[in-house]
Structure formats: C-alpha cells, structure tokens
Amino acid sequence: MPFLRLLLALACIAFGIAFVALNGGAVRLDLLWIEFELPLGLLLLSTLLLGALAGGLAMVLSGLLARLRPTAGDDEAREG
C-alpha cells in the first residue's frame, strides 16, 4: 500500500510538471493593489490547490460546528 501511494504521488507530481511546462505562456494577474506575471500553468495549478484547501477547510469547520451544536435530544436528556 505505501508503494501505491508513492507511485500515485509521483504521477501527480509528473502531471503537474508537464502541465506547467506545456502551459508556459505568461499571464498578468491584477489583484487591485498587486500585479503578478506568472506562467498560465502555475496560475491554474495554484488556483486548483487553493480551492482544494478552501474546500477542505470548509469541511473541517462544518464538522466541528456539527459536533459543537446541541441537538434536541441533548436538551431532553439534561432536563431529566
């Protein structure tokens, strides 16, 4: 199983390198106060990574809120 994970990680890294290499055209990113000029592939991969991190954070926070929120059954058990 660890060999399969390593193989999958290497395949993802190789795909990322090939994607950035094939999409090397420069694009300008204007964020109102900061401007960047980056390769298109790097910008797309970083946007994908940022979206995945934001989605993971949203899942973790929603799970924590669900655990912390009292349910109707908890109120009845406390009353007695």
N, C-alpha and C positions, 0 to 999 in steps of 0.2 A: 504494500500500500504506500509506504513512503516513496518508493521508486516511481510510482504512478503520479504522485503529487509533484515530485521533482520534474518529471517529464512534462507534465501539464504546465508548470511554471516556466520552464524553458521554452515551451512552444508559445506561450503568451508573450514572453519577452522577445522572442524572434519575430512574432507577428507585429508587435509594437515597433520594433526597429525597422522592419520592412515598410510598415505603414508610414512612419515619419520620413523614411528615405524616398518613398515614391510620391509623397505629397510635400515636397520641399519648397514650393513657391511661397514667397513672403507675403503676409497679410498684415495690415495695420489694425490694431485693436485700440479703440479710443474709449477710455473709461472716464470721461469728462475732465479729470484733473491729471491723468496719467495716460501716456500713449506708449504702446509696445509695438514692435515689429517682429513677428515670430513666424517660423515656418507653419504652414497650414496644418500639417500632420501633428505637430507638437501641440498646437492650439486645440485641435479636435480631441486628442487623447487626454489632455489636461482637463478639458471640459467634461469628458466622459468620466474621468476619475473624480472630479469634484461633485458631479451629480450622484455617483455611486456612494460617495462618502456622506453626502447630504441625505440620501435615502436611508442609508444605514443608521445615521444618527436619528432620523425621524422614527425609525422602527424601534430603536432602543428607548427613546424618550416615551413613545406611546406605550411600550411595555411597562416602563416604570410607572407611568401615570395610572395604568390599569391596575397595577399592584397596590398603589397607594390609595386609590379611590375606594371608599367604603361602599359596600353593596347593601341592598335592602335586608338580606339575610343576617348580616352582621349587626344591624340595629336591633332586630328582634332577639338575637341571642344575648345581647347586652342587657336588654330590658328584663329578660328573665324567665 
